[in-house]
Amino acid sequence: MPETRKSQTSTDEYSARHLQVLEGLEAVRKRPGMYIGSTDSRGVMHCLWEIIDNAVDEALGGHCSAIAVVLGEDGSVTVRDDGRGIPTDIEPRTGLSGVEVVFTKLHAGGKFGGGSYAASGGLHGVGASVVNALAARLDVEVDRAGKTYAMSFRRGEPGTFDDSAGAGPDSPFTPFESGSELRVVGKAKRGTTGSRVRYWTDPQIFLKTAELSWTELTDRARQTAFLVPGLSIQCRDERRVKGTPGEDGPVEERFENAAGISEFVEFLAPDQPVTDVWRLQGSDTFTETVPQLDARGHMVSTEMERECVVDIALRWGTGYDTRTEAFVNIIHTHKGGTHVAGFEQALLKVFRKQLEVNARRLKVGGDKVDKDDVLAGLTAVVTVRLAEPQFEGQTKEVLGTSAVRGIVAGVVERELTSLLTSTKRDTKTQASQLLEKVVAEMKSRISARQHKETQRRKNALESSSLPAKLYDCRSTDVERTELFIVEGDSAMGTAKAARLSDFQALLPIRGKILNVQKATVGDMLKNAECAALIQVIGAGSGRSFDLDLVRYGKVIIMTDADVDGAHIRTLLLTLFFRYMRPLVEAGRVYAAVPPLHRIEVINAGSKKNELLYTYNEAEMRTTMKTLERRGRKIKMPPQRYKGLGEMDADQLAETTMDPRHRTLRRVTLADAEAAERVFDLLMGNEVAPRKDFIVDSAHSLDSERIDA
């Protein structure tokens, strides 16, 4: 049961002092989604970003060099910085200290007038106060002018906690009545400044399942370190949460980067480079009309001249995926906005102009390049810095300042044209390769469109166009049909007899297919096994892949239950992940689970012996012990299947293929970015990181799992 907030409901204790402080923050508590998006884990993380971003704003202004974030064992979150410290003097209009204004007043802070922060992430002046309103308890300490100041809040209300039994959100709380007190709790070393914020999220507001993600925190810290060169961010997790790196004890990671967004692009890029990382930089000014308070406290429309600084790092690779990360004053605008629109608009304009100039050499013909052709294989980080940008909502996911579009477009057009027309040998070679790649993408798109109809499901008269080794099913109902990719011809014979031919199709593959993580698109298409798979699935590959054209409802990888089978399965999954990812994202790729052992239980008399199947060594041993305790006789030794071909058709159908009895593992893609890194680590060209991974992970491998 939520606790009753007597101090706000009782007329004896509810004073004008409480009304003044809480009237604004109560709106936040009633409608938290307006300010933080949701009350699940995303909302909890958004609160953390608000506090971290305030510290990062100090770093952007050149006043902060180190930030530390601690996820405490007691459920608290602490963010420390060595910035200037939150102002502690009295704000004249409210008569409150700067600390109290920042944490209790909506739309109050140092980011409105432009004097304190030329460019910042916190813009609406509600971040710290919103976190305070949604926190069961928040403590703030400030080092400034040789003193350490402190103040505490309970659900946005200032007061004091009795921490004699230990600090926590449930400690006895006494609200301030007549006036607030910013306490001096110690001395700070000369020249030492900074702020420390520690808070506990409020269980009355957030869902029970809401929790802070260590992975998201470290990803954001790494990203911020790239965006603010020279800033050190240290993260520490003391919670011992199961399934996280810190489950066995506190874990720390520290991020600092001097190269900036150029190295960020290299970190994000998943493929081999066609060009180096190019930097497009520039700035311009624009004028906007904003309301400002005059000396009498009236809102007056004022013409303001703003400067917008554009810094973009981009690189084209051999792949076809596009990765564009956009930032405004280090705030990640996940859904883009005017800066991304200007960037893409200028890219298309520049490439159309360059292809028109080089049309004869590149054999462009009469076709026009499209935006997707230009973006294929592009990894880019787009950053803009400006004072008081307009965002759509407090969550700051979309930039709305219209003038930024034209400024970004102008910088990109000027700088990119200079690179594509450069006379420097290396740059000229890269530009030529890039233009050829864009033309190839254009021709591939046009070809895919022209032949789209031929990729639809073939009827009986057209089946000869499919690979001869495909044993297709009779049904044309895509929702019901299944394609089994079978390892080897030996298993194929058994699978043919075991399948339900009405809706189960079979495609054998010979041995280990090409590792497409290392190969080029051309090599992949030349590989017979890869080409046959793409042809049978019938939906194309890469950017032209169309999920609606897939010929089967399920694609099931059926390999032997040994190391080679696992390797073949991994190679096939690499192909699906790299060139048919929508199929994996839709949850239509599965792995069959064939048994490893067959235990034959001897029955007395003429009764037929009973067959039991187990799927690993531990299960086999447990089953045999259970049977022995029951006094059942077992035919020894139990059969160990070396491959699918050793099974009878009835056994294969019963254990692995018949929907009524089989077990399938669905292949999911919860985190595309993490999956990309894993595939690149385990299947990519770089051997050294893979060797390090194997060495570091060797101690955690159970030697009995090695099938040798």
Salt bridges, closest charged atoms under 4 A:
GLU3 OE1 - ARG154 NH2 2.58
GLU3 OE2 - ARG155 NH2 3.11
GLU26 OE2 - ARG5 NH1 3.16
ASP40 OD2 - ARG42 NE 3.65
GLU50 OE2 - HIS46 NE2 3.00
GLU50 OE2 - LYS396 NZ 3.72
ASP53 OD2 - ARG220 NH2 3.19
ASP57 OD2 - LYS111 NZ 2.92
GLU58 OE2 - ARG84 NH2 2.85
ASP74 OD2 - ARG198 NH2 2.57
GLU91 OE2 - ARG93 NE 3.63
GLU100 OE2 - ARG17 NH2 2.57
ASP139 OD1 - ARG137 NE 3.08
GLU141 OE1 - ARG196 NH2 3.05
ASP143 OD2 - ARG196 NH1 2.76
GLU157 OE2 - HIS18 NE2 2.80
ASP163 OD2 - ARG137 NH2 2.68
ASP202 OD2 - ARG29 NH2 2.92
ASP202 OD2 - ARG155 NE 2.62
ASP219 OD1 - ARG222 NH1 3.04
ASP237 OD1 - ARG239 NE 2.89
GLU238 OE2 - ARG236 NE 2.68
GLU252 OE2 - ARG236 NH1 2.63
GLU256 OE1 - ARG254 NH2 2.43
GLU266 OE1 - ARG315 NH1 3.90
ASP271 OD1 - ARG315 NH2 2.43
GLU288 OE2 - ARG306 NE 2.88
ASP294 OD2 - ARG296 NH2 3.89
ASP311 OD2 - ARG279 NH2 2.79
ASP321 OD2 - ARG581 NH2 3.31
GLU325 OE2 - ARG323 NE 2.48
GLU325 OE1 - HIS332 NE2 2.61
GLU344 OE1 - LYS371 NZ 3.14
ASP372 OD1 - ARG543 NH2 3.71
ASP373 OD2 - ARG445 NH2 2.80
GLU388 OE2 - ARG306 NH2 3.52
GLU397 OE1 - LYS335 NZ 3.38
GLU413 OE2 - LYS349 NZ 3.44
GLU415 OE2 - ARG414 NE 3.44
GLU441 OE2 - LYS437 NZ 3.71
GLU453 OE1 - ARG456 NE 2.89
ASP472 OD2 - ARG551 NH2 3.00
GLU482 OE2 - ARG662 NH2 2.64
ASP489 OD2 - ARG510 NE 3.86
ASP502 OD2 - ARG480 NH1 2.77
GLU529 OE1 - LYS469 NZ 3.06
ASP546 OD2 - LYS452 NZ 3.36
ASP564 OD1 - LYS512 NZ 3.19
GLU600 OE1 - ARG598 NH2 3.86
GLU600 OE1 - LYS635 NZ 3.97
GLU610 OE1 - ARG632 NH2 3.44
GLU617 OE2 - HIS597 NE2 3.35
GLU617 OE1 - ARG621 NH1 3.97
ASP658 OD2 - ARG660 NH2 2.77
GLU673 OE1 - ARG323 NH2 2.91
GLU673 OE2 - ARG677 NH1 3.11
GLU676 OE2 - ARG578 NH2 2.79
GLU676 OE1 - ARG581 NH2 3.05
GLU704 OE1 - ARG621 NH2 3.77
ASP707 OD1 - ARG640 NH2 3.46
